[in-house]
Amino acid sequence: MANVMLDKTADLAGPGVSTYPEIDKILPSDYRSLLDPKDTQHAITALKRYIEDGLCKELNLFHVEVPLIVTKESGVNDYLDRDGSRTPIDFPCGLGLKQRMECQVVQAATKWKRMALKEFDCKVGEGISTDMRAVRKDYFLDHDHSAYVDQWDWEKRISASDRNLDYLKDTVRRIWKVIKGAEQHVHSLFPKLVSKRHPDLPDELVFLHAEEILERYPDLPRKQRETKIVQEFPAVFIIGIGWVLDDGYPHEMRAADYDDWATETVGPKGRKFHGLNGDILVYNPVTKRRHELSSMGIRVTKDSLKVQLELTKQTHFLKLPYHQAILNDQIPLSIGGGIGQSRTAMLLLRKAHLGEVSVTVWPKELKEICSKKNIFVLE
């Protein structure tokens, strides 16, 4: 049991794979890309146009510009997890200033988007879509984790009455409709992608609370539980990520100041759960593992923000401008999330590695492993 608990602890904030010998075992040995490099680029462009337009239509969003750099004092940058293990890139900015600005490269635009709803005067039911770029230097770089992050980050203003599981699920279904439509669209443009080895995505996804998945696989760490559940249900939305489950661990570490993972909800048969957030996961037939596409949720209120910061011993954040804006009702209630652009392209184009659809840095050791397996990453 001690080893199981150690595995669970190590799995809370990481990708679930932490050595390159393990990556060597995971990556397929019989891989052949279905599209050549040129067609791959054309397909990526087609996918991005379809999904961006589809999200705006389904969720009533409009496209806005998004920052790559924010000031440290704003508190707008995202720390991703609540254990302090993933820190942003800090640097002084502003040559010629008496005191240069202390700035950071964005890790995620989650908090900025909520403030932007007010800046762009979004009404209830209206929201924004962004073409977000970020750097996450503290990731272990494997087949589906990169230091360079590209996402369709979106945020939508809601009313207090929308803060419930039904509204969350309806939003998830709308997003899934776009992803499924994108798959059909790219198949029509590139018939080579249609293959018996790679089943199509299901028309609908399954909703399960993290507690229900833990009950099915109580002795497995999180990533192994996720792989097991998507083998049973090829597309799943896992609800309630951040709250401590019955085994004493959260399903995954989730920052305390954007998604609401503490609010009590009612599940099947009247059972009490927690959390108004979740992740879309699918089964990847190429890697034969879980594949995360989106993280999203209904955002904290001033009350749930206080609760979550107290639980995570981070109440000092309440002094920051972003947190003060929530406490003083200066920014709207919202729902929002991020959909990985390269993650989605990797899945729908039947690729074995994120580097086949995304240009970034990869360790020499990883590139050598990939080369032996006919996986050629972009540089």
Secondary structure in CASP SS format (residue, H / E / C, confidence):
PFRMAT SS
TARGET T0000
AUTHOR 0000-0000-0000
METHOD secondary structure of the structure
MODEL  1
M C 1.00
A H 1.00
N H 1.00
V H 1.00
M H 1.00
L H 1.00
D H 1.00
K H 1.00
T H 1.00
A H 1.00
D H 1.00
L C 1.00
A C 1.00
G C 1.00
P C 1.00
G C 1.00
V C 1.00
S C 1.00
T C 1.00
Y H 1.00
P H 1.00
E H 1.00
I H 1.00
D H 1.00
K H 1.00
I H 1.00
L C 1.00
P C 1.00
S C 1.00
D C 1.00
Y C 1.00
R C 1.00
S C 1.00
L C 1.00
L C 1.00
D C 1.00
P H 1.00
K H 1.00
D H 1.00
T H 1.00
Q H 1.00
H H 1.00
A H 1.00
I H 1.00
T H 1.00
A H 1.00
L H 1.00
K H 1.00
R H 1.00
Y H 1.00
I H 1.00
E H 1.00
D H 1.00
G H 1.00
L H 1.00
C H 1.00
K H 1.00
E H 1.00
L H 1.00
N C 1.00
L E 1.00
F E 1.00
H E 1.00
V C 1.00
E C 1.00
V C 1.00
P C 1.00
L C 1.00
I E 1.00
V E 1.00
T E 1.00
K H 1.00
E H 1.00
S H 1.00
G C 1.00
V C 1.00
N C 1.00
D C 1.00
Y C 1.00
L C 1.00
D C 1.00
R C 1.00
D C 1.00
G C 1.00
S C 1.00
R C 1.00
T C 1.00
P C 1.00
I C 1.00
D E 1.00
F E 1.00
P E 1.00
C E 1.00
G C 1.00
L C 1.00
G C 1.00
L C 1.00
K C 1.00
Q C 1.00
R C 1.00
M E 1.00
E E 1.00
C E 1.00
Q E 1.00
V E 1.00
V C 1.00
Q C 1.00
A C 1.00
A C 1.00
T H 1.00
K H 1.00
W H 1.00
K H 1.00
R H 1.00
M H 1.00
A H 1.00
L H 1.00
K H 1.00
E H 1.00
F C 1.00
D C 1.00
C C 1.00
K C 1.00
V C 1.00
G C 1.00
E C 1.00
G E 1.00
I E 1.00
S E 1.00
T E 1.00
D E 1.00
M E 1.00
R E 1.00
A E 1.00
V E 1.00
R C 1.00
K C 1.00
D C 1.00
Y C 1.00
F C 1.00
L C 1.00
D C 1.00
H C 1.00
D C 1.00
H C 1.00
S C 1.00
A C 1.00
Y E 1.00
V E 1.00
D E 1.00
Q E 1.00
W E 1.00
D E 1.00
W E 1.00
E E 1.00
K E 1.00
R E 1.00
I C 1.00
S C 1.00
A H 1.00
S H 1.00
D H 1.00
R C 1.00
N C 1.00
L H 1.00
D H 1.00
Y H 1.00
L H 1.00
K H 1.00
D H 1.00
T H 1.00
V H 1.00
R H 1.00
R H 1.00
I H 1.00
W H 1.00
K H 1.00
V H 1.00
I H 1.00
K H 1.00
G H 1.00
A H 1.00
E H 1.00
Q H 1.00
H H 1.00
V H 1.00
H H 1.00
S H 1.00
L H 1.00
F C 1.00
P H 1.00
K H 1.00
L H 1.00
V C 1.00
S E 1.00
K C 1.00
R C 1.00
H E 1.00
P C 1.00
D C 1.00
L C 1.00
P C 1.00
D C 1.00
E C 1.00
L C 1.00
V E 1.00
F E 1.00
L E 1.00
H E 1.00
A H 1.00
E H 1.00
E H 1.00
I H 1.00
L H 1.00
E H 1.00
R H 1.00
Y C 1.00
P C 1.00
D C 1.00
L C 1.00
P C 1.00
R H 1.00
K H 1.00
Q H 1.00
R H 1.00
E H 1.00
T H 1.00
K H 1.00
I H 1.00
V H 1.00
Q H 1.00
E H 1.00
F C 1.00
P C 1.00
A E 1.00
V E 1.00
F E 1.00
I E 1.00
I E 1.00
G C 1.00
I C 1.00
G C 1.00
W C 1.00
V E 1.00
L C 1.00
D C 1.00
D C 1.00
G C 1.00
Y C 1.00
P E 1.00
H C 1.00
E C 1.00
M C 1.00
R C 1.00
A C 1.00
A C 1.00
D C 1.00
Y C 1.00
D E 1.00
D C 1.00
W C 1.00
A C 1.00
T C 1.00
E E 1.00
T E 1.00
V E 1.00
G C 1.00
P H 1.00
K H 1.00
G H 1.00
R C 1.00
K E 1.00
F E 1.00
H E 1.00
G C 1.00
L C 1.00
N E 1.00
G E 1.00
D E 1.00
I E 1.00
L E 1.00
V E 1.00
Y E 1.00
N E 1.00
P C 1.00
V C 1.00
T C 1.00
K C 1.00
R E 1.00
R E 1.00
H E 1.00
E E 1.00
L E 1.00
S E 1.00
S E 1.00
M E 1.00
G E 1.00
I E 1.00
R E 1.00
V C 1.00
T C 1.00
K H 1.00
D H 1.00
S H 1.00
L H 1.00
K H 1.00
V H 1.00
Q H 1.00
L H 1.00
E H 1.00
L H 1.00
T C 1.00
K C 1.00
Q C 1.00
T H 1.00
H H 1.00
F H 1.00
L H 1.00
K H 1.00
L C 1.00
P H 1.00
Y H 1.00
H H 1.00
Q H 1.00
A H 1.00
I H 1.00
L H 1.00
N C 1.00
D C 1.00
Q C 1.00
I C 1.00
P C 1.00
L C 1.00
S E 1.00
I E 1.00
G E 1.00
G E 1.00
G E 1.00
I E 1.00
G E 1.00
Q H 1.00
S H 1.00
R H 1.00
T H 1.00
A H 1.00
M H 1.00
L H 1.00
L H 1.00
L C 1.00
R C 1.00
K C 1.00
A C 1.00
H C 1.00
L H 1.00
G H 1.00
E H 1.00
V C 1.00
S C 1.00
V C 1.00
T C 1.00
V C 1.00
W C 1.00
P C 1.00
K H 1.00
E H 1.00
L H 1.00
K H 1.00
E H 1.00
I H 1.00
C H 1.00
S H 1.00
K H 1.00
K C 1.00
N C 1.00
I C 1.00
F C 1.00
V C 1.00
L C 1.00
E C 1.00
END
